Amino acid sequence: MKKKVITIIGGGTGGYVAAIRAAQLGAEVNLIEKEKVGGTCLNWGCIPTKALVYSAKTYSDIQNARRFGIEVEDASVNMKRVIKNKDGIVKQLVGGVEFLLKKHKVNVIQGTADIVDKKTVSVDTKKGEEVLKTDYIIIATGSNVKKVPIKGIDTEGILTSKEALDLKDLPESLAIIGGGVIGMEFAFIYSAFGVDIKVVEYLDDILPGVDKEITNELRSIAKRERIKITTGAQVTEIKKDGNFSVKYIKKDEEDILDVEKVLIATGREPSFGGLSLDKLGIETEGNAIKVDDTLQTNLDNIYAVGDVTGKILLAHVASHQGIIAVENIMGQEKKVDYDVVPSAIFTKPEIATVGLTEEEAVEKDIDFTVGKFPFRANGKIKTMNKRKGFIKIIIDKNTHQILGSSIIGVHATDLIHELTLAIKNELKIEDVIETIHAHPTTSEVIHEAALDTIGGALHYVRIN
Ligand SMILES: Cc1cc2nc3c(=O)[nH]c(=O)nc-3n(C[C@H](O)[C@H](O)[C@H](O)COP(=O)(O)OP(=O)(O)OC[C@H]3O[C@@H](n4cnc5c(N)ncnc54)[C@H](O)[C@@H]3O)c2cc1C
């Protein structure tokens, strides 16, 4: 039987995972990438930021080593090595993806693609134009930095997340415009390296969508780290005259920050990668490509996955969508479920969430109850001296079904998956309570918070 030909435009997390899955299921696969396979996540996003997070963590661990009986003198940050380490990790991972694509016999083409018609894709390569005939097309062109209309936003020297990953010399001060995930991750990274950080956020709180109690905890931790956060403030102008001056208005009062560098972290928006979508009649919704829950566009042989669909702009959503799209093309009937998507934020400490927040449970008029447990009451966490943070679990008061969890604290981004599995499988809190958790581990905070939902944790007494 003739193999199905699938052509994927964009080799980021959505595109390259779709390519591997398609090859596994027996398709003939073309993958077109104009820059580097791995896309934003591997080259300029998830992985390089986490390399910097780990360097920052190492530096603060060394500064706090004395408590553990380890004497270290004169620790300092060498940004050139920090960046070199980050580049090395990215190179290895990109090489790994290239190897996997080769092993799966994916035809990787370096160049910029456009869709000529439903069954034809053209690629502008260094050697000239290449034309591919195809049965299916998957658009995985990702997203770009969203720039908000601020006077002077294009002033030379203003950083986006891409340049902020390559600062070989530390500035004395940095203003971060935007207190979302990317902005707050950079705030904690550069603060740990000793940079004076000022975050300006337009909304009334940082990290939109995250449980209020968690953002309050992060804000008080940030204050102790001397990260200055101003919310409900609109930046109106950025000027450069030696240093940068950042003008903002809060409650009708104008203020100006004087800083050495400015980072724009006002979010990201879907990018169509220059594809002729209008010509083909591919429907869009707002600034994203419109897809159904099988990732099919309004054209039956054209699919879209990842940030370009504007659903949830996260790498693990992009790769999951890539798999679902390919499985549908290959005859399986699968749908994406966006209700149970964990999110991981690499501030210090980490934050992770899944399912409903307390605010959402109230909004939905659910009869719920909350179990909580502070990290400082966990034995293993005490040995690490990472006492900050807590976990919340939200359950339906009547059925005891687990509805959501928010965690702030060490290893939060790993811990969230036990609860993700529980919510996905509609488990009740008793299923977690009756599961033996190894001692001493950070996962015991989940067990304790679960116990707290229906009668009280064993190693903590609430005083309220
Ligand atoms: C600083 C930062 C940190 C982040 N951290 C995290 C994190 O910790 N966890 C997380 O889940 N997510 C994180 N993200 C988000 C994550 O990177 C994205 O959700 C993910 O990369 C989306 O994958 P994608 O395949 O849709 O798009 P991308 O990874 O952006 O890939 C799209 C690819 O398409 C290519 N392309 C575009 N147009 C064309 C064309 N016409 N022809 C050929 N190629 C084309 C591009 O060159 C690009 O490589 C972060 C993002 C940033 C910016």
The ligand as a Tripos MOL2 file, in Angstrom:
@<TRIPOS>MOLECULE
LIG
   53    58     1     0     0
SMALL
NO_CHARGES

@<TRIPOS>ATOM
      1 C1         11.7870   32.2740   27.0680 C.3       1 LIG1
      2 C2         10.7810   31.1630   26.8900 C.ar      1 LIG1
      3 C3         10.6960   30.1740   27.8490 C.ar      1 LIG1
      4 C4          9.7770   29.1470   27.7020 C.ar      1 LIG1
      5 N1          9.7200   28.1690   28.6630 N.ar      1 LIG1
      6 C5          8.8210   27.1690   28.5420 C.ar      1 LIG1
      7 C6          8.7680   26.1320   29.5150 C.ar      1 LIG1
      8 O1          9.5360   26.0970   30.4900 O.2       1 LIG1
      9 N2          7.8540   25.1490   29.3460 N.ar      1 LIG1
     10 C7          6.9760   25.1450   28.2800 C.ar      1 LIG1
     11 O2          6.1560   24.2470   28.1800 O.2       1 LIG1
     12 N3          7.0230   26.1070   27.3330 N.ar      1 LIG1
     13 C8          7.9150   27.1130   27.4380 C.ar      1 LIG1
     14 N4          7.9800   28.0770   26.4630 N.ar      1 LIG1
     15 C9          7.0230   28.0080   25.3240 C.3       1 LIG1
     16 C10         7.4930   26.9960   24.2710 C.3       1 LIG1
     17 O3          8.7720   27.3590   23.8360 O.3       1 LIG1
     18 C11         6.5100   26.9580   23.1160 C.3       1 LIG1
     19 O4          5.2240   26.6950   23.6040 O.3       1 LIG1
     20 C12         6.8850   25.8730   22.0950 C.3       1 LIG1
     21 O5          8.1570   26.1160   21.5670 O.3       1 LIG1
     22 C13         5.8450   25.8150   20.9720 C.3       1 LIG1
     23 O6          6.2570   24.8960   20.0090 O.3       1 LIG1
     24 P1          5.8270   25.0670   18.4790 P.3       1 LIG1
     25 O7          6.3120   23.8430   17.7860 O.co2     1 LIG1
     26 O8          4.4020   25.4190   18.3820 O.co2     1 LIG1
     27 O9          6.5960   26.3650   17.9740 O.3       1 LIG1
     28 P2          8.1630   26.7180   17.9120 P.3       1 LIG1
     29 O10         8.9360   25.9720   18.9150 O.co2     1 LIG1
     30 O11         8.2230   28.1990   17.9480 O.co2     1 LIG1
     31 O12         8.6000   26.1900   16.4810 O.3       1 LIG1
     32 C14         8.1330   26.7630   15.3010 C.3       1 LIG1
     33 C15         9.2100   26.5570   14.2650 C.3       1 LIG1
     34 O13         8.6840   26.8330   12.9750 O.3       1 LIG1
     35 C16         9.7110   27.4130   12.1900 C.3       1 LIG1
     36 N5          9.0380   28.1120   11.0610 N.ar      1 LIG1
     37 C17         8.1640   29.1400   11.1560 C.ar      1 LIG1
     38 N6          7.7250   29.4730    9.9370 N.ar      1 LIG1
     39 C18         8.3280   28.6520    9.0410 C.ar      1 LIG1
     40 C19         8.2710   28.5020    7.6230 C.ar      1 LIG1
     41 N7          7.4760   29.2530    6.8500 N.pl3     1 LIG1
     42 N8          9.0430   27.5490    7.0580 N.ar      1 LIG1
     43 C20         9.8440   26.7600    7.8070 C.ar      1 LIG1
     44 N9          9.9350   26.8530    9.1560 N.ar      1 LIG1
     45 C21         9.1700   27.7740    9.7650 C.ar      1 LIG1
     46 C22        10.4460   28.3120   13.1600 C.3       1 LIG1
     47 O14        11.7540   28.5980   12.7140 O.3       1 LIG1
     48 C23        10.4180   27.4790   14.4400 C.3       1 LIG1
     49 O15        11.5820   26.7040   14.5950 O.3       1 LIG1
     50 C24         8.9140   29.1110   26.5690 C.ar      1 LIG1
     51 C25         9.0150   30.0980   25.5880 C.ar      1 LIG1
     52 C26         9.9280   31.1150   25.7420 C.ar      1 LIG1
     53 C27        10.0340   32.1560   24.6630 C.3       1 LIG1
@<TRIPOS>BOND
     1     1     2 1
     2     2     3 ar
     3     2    52 ar
     4     3     4 ar
     5     4     5 ar
     6     4    50 ar
     7     5     6 ar
     8     6     7 ar
     9     6    13 1
    10     7     8 2
    11     7     9 ar
    12     9    10 ar
    13    10    11 2
    14    10    12 ar
    15    12    13 ar
    16    13    14 ar
    17    14    15 1
    18    14    50 ar
    19    15    16 1
    20    16    17 1
    21    16    18 1
    22    18    19 1
    23    18    20 1
    24    20    21 1
    25    20    22 1
    26    22    23 1
    27    23    24 1
    28    24    25 2
    29    24    26 1
    30    24    27 1
    31    27    28 1
    32    28    29 2
    33    28    30 1
    34    28    31 1
    35    31    32 1
    36    32    33 1
    37    33    34 1
    38    33    48 1
    39    34    35 1
    40    35    36 1
    41    35    46 1
    42    36    37 ar
    43    36    45 ar
    44    37    38 ar
    45    38    39 ar
    46    39    40 ar
    47    39    45 ar
    48    40    41 1
    49    40    42 ar
    50    42    43 ar
    51    43    44 ar
    52    44    45 ar
    53    46    47 1
    54    46    48 1
    55    48    49 1
    56    50    51 ar
    57    51    52 ar
    58    52    53 1
@<TRIPOS>SUBSTRUCTURE
     1 LIG1         1 GROUP 0 **** ****
